[in-house]
């Protein structure tokens, strides 16, 4: 009887060991930036809503460390007030694209997402906005905001070339002419 219990115990221990080895060899799931694109889009909407509401100090608090190191809060507030106040409130906003940039953007290293919006303001009918988010400490943080009037089609401008390290995740962007 004693030897039967010992045999069963060894048998169970053997299979438990095999199970542990198999489990240890499996890739571990973790929250990486590339797997968190939906969270980036939600974070972008939240951050831009703070800017829309004139909560510039709150939007500064949401910014990544690198942005706060480069831009002091009082400067951030002055720039956003100067940029957004003349345009008035947002009338409409439509996301045009989002691009995951695993190697960052110029002046900002690390995983980023660049989100572009087609935005209409009360005093600026054809505008655009660009939000840059950086993956920091397991979540998306604001890294940059820019906005302006859309260029007219007659200006002869061409879009910049796409960096081969970019991973485009958008599904609603029109193909660029070559």
N, C-alpha and C positions, 0 to 999 in steps of 0.2 A: 504494500500500500504506500509505504514511504517512497519507494522508487517510482511509482506511478505518479505521485504528486510532483516529484522532482522532474520527471520527464515532461509533464504538462507545463510546469513552470518554465523549463528550458525552452520548450516549444513556443510558448507565449512570448518569452523574452526574445527569442530569435526573430519572430515576426514583428515585434515592436521595434527592434533594432533596424530591420529592413525598412519598415515604415518611416522611421526617423531619417534614414539615409535618403530615401526617395523624396521625402518632404524637403529636406535640406537642399537637395539638388534642384528643386523647382525654383524658377525666378520668383522673387518676392514682389508682391504688388506694393507700390508706394505712390504717393501723390507727387507726380512730377508735373512740371509746368505744361509739357506737351499734352498731357492727359487732362488738363484743367482749362481747356479753351472756353467751355460754357461758363465756368466761374469767372474767367477774364471778361467775357461779354457782360455778365451781370455786374461785375465790379466797375466796368467802364460806365454803365448806365447809372450806377449809384454815384460815382465820382462826378460825372457830368451834371447830374441832378443837383449836387451841391453847388456847382459853379452856376447853373441856371438860377438857383435860388439866391445867389449873391453870398453864399456861405463860404467865402474864400478862405477864411481861417480854418474851417473844418476840412476843406479840400486840401489845404496844406498839410494838415495832420494825417491825411490818408496817403500822402506822398511817400515814396521810397526814401531810404536814408541818403542815397546818392544824390537825389534831386534836392533834398533839404540841405545837403552839404554845399551844393553849387548855388542855390537860390535861397536867399533869406526870406522869411515870411512877409515882412513889410514890402519887399520888392514884388513878390508873388501877387499880393493883394493889389498893389498899384497897377501892375501890368494887366491883370484880369479886369479890373474896373475900367481901365482905359480902353481895353479891347472890346469888352462886351456891352458896356453901358450905352454907347451910341446906337447899337443895333436894336435895343429893346428886347422884349421877351421872345422866346422861341415860339414859332408858329407851327413848324413841323420839323421832324428829324427822321431820317431813314438811314439805317446802316447800309453802307455800300460794300465794305470789305473788312476782313480781319486777316492779318498775316502774322503767323507765328515766326519769330526770328530767334532761332536757338543761339546765335552768336551775338545777340544784341543789335543795337542801332548805333550810328556814329555818336561818339561821346558817352556811350552807356554800354558797359559790358554785362553779359549775363542773358538769361532767357527773357525775351520780351514779346509782347503782342502789340501790333499797330492796328488800330481800328479807325476806319474812315467813315464819316457821316456826310450825307447831303442834308444840309440844314437851312431852313428858312426862318428868318427873324422878322419881327414887325417892320424894322427899317432897313432890312437887307434881305431881299427876296431870294437871291441865289448865292447861298453861302456854303461853306464846307467846314468841317471840324476834323481834327485828327487827335486821337488820344493814344498815348503810349503808356503801356503798363509794364512793370518789371516784376518777375517772380522773385519774391524775397521772403525768406523764413516760412516757406510753405503756403504763401498766399500772394495774390496779385496786389501791387501797390502802384499808385500813380507815379509816372515818371516824366510825363510831358503832355502839354495841351497846346494846340495851335488852332487857329481858325482864320478865315478870311473870305473875301468875295471870290466867287468862281471866276476863273479866267474865261474870257469869251472865246468861242471856237475860232475866231479870225486872228487870234494872236500868234498863230504858228507854233505854239509850244508843243513839245512832245513829252510824253511821260518818260521818267528816268528808266534806264534798263533795270530789269529785275535781277537781283543778286541771286546766284545759283544756290546759295545756302538757305534761301527763304523757302518756307513750306506754306503754300497758300491753302487756307482752309475755307475760304469763302466759296459760296456757290452762286452768288447773284451778281458777279462782276462781269461786265461786258468785256470780251477779248480786246486787247489793244492792237491797233493796226501795226503791221510790221513794215 
